[in-house]
């Protein structure tokens, strides 16, 4: 498995551009998308450190009708936190997943380390 995503060259490394950390002394890594090499469709897992945050799947690769599904399901704590949807591009799906990740951190009462250190 190699790190791939929204670099100009689709085989290049990417990060979602979000430095993730939480305000209780635990640091989480940036959101990273890793392509599954042996999957029949273009599919990526999104992780932060060892935590699998969600995934992005190519639903339709037709140029005029490209569609990407994204989903996040974190069952950490008493209530599950689930989000998902369909986007018109891989980059849009990644942005939606990143927004859901930000919502989960707020829901969980967590903050980025940058906000704490400022």
N, C-alpha and C positions, 0 to 999 in steps of 0.2 A: 504494500500500500504506500502510495506517495502522496504528499500534500499537494493539492491542486485547488484551483478555483479561478477567481475573477481577475487574474493577471491578464495583460494584453495577449499573452500566449497561453491558451487554455491548459497547457501542461505545466505551467509555472507555479511556484508556491504562493499561497495567499493566507492572509489573516483577515478577519472581518473588520479589523481596524478598531477594535474595542479592547482597551486594557481592562481586565476584570480583576477585581479584588474585593474583599469584604471587610467590614469594620469590626470583626471580632478576633483579629489577629491571625486569620487564615488567609493566605494569598492564593488566588486562583489565576491560572494562565489565561492568555488571550483566547478568544473564540477562534478555533482552527477548524477548517473544513478538510476532510480527508476522503478522497474518492475510493469507493470500493472497486477494486480491479476486476473481480470475477463475478460481477453482477450484470444481468442482461441489459439493464438500462443504466444511464448515467446517474449515479447515486452517490451522495456524500453524507457522511456523519459529521455533525458539528460537536466539538468537544471543548471543554474548558478544563485544563488539567486532565485528571482521570475521569471526570464526569461527562457522560454522553448527554448533551443538551438537547439534540434533535437531529433531524435529517432533512435532506432536500433530494427530491427525485424528479427526473425528467419524465413527464407524463406523455408529452407529444413533442417530437423533434422536428416536425414539419415547419419549414421556414415561415410560412404565413400564419401558422397556428401554434407556435411554440408555447408550451405550458409546463410549469414546474410546480409540483406540490411541496409543501413544507409542513413540518409538524414538530411539536415540542410537547413532551409529557414528562413532567418531573413530579413523581410521587414521593416527595420528601416532606415529612411532617404529617399532620393530621388530615389535611385536605390536598387532593391532587391538583396540579396546575397544568392544564392542557390548552394548547393553542394550535391552530393549523389553518391552512388555506391554500389557494392556488394563485400563482403569479405568472406574469407574461415572460419572464426571463429568469435565468439563474441568479443574476445580481439582485433582482427585485425580491426573489424568494429569500436570498441571504439577508437582505435588509429587513424583511418581515420577521424572520427568525431572530435577528439581532434585536429588534424592537421587543419581541416577546420575551427575550432573555432579560432585557432591561426591566420590563414589567414584572418578571418573576423576582428579580433582585429587590425591587421596591416592595412587592407583596411579602417577600420573606424578611424584610427589614434589613437588608444588606446594602452596603455602599462600596463604591470603588475606592481603592486605596488612595488615588489621586485626590479625591474629595476630602479624605481624612487628613492627609498630610498637608493640605493647603491651609 
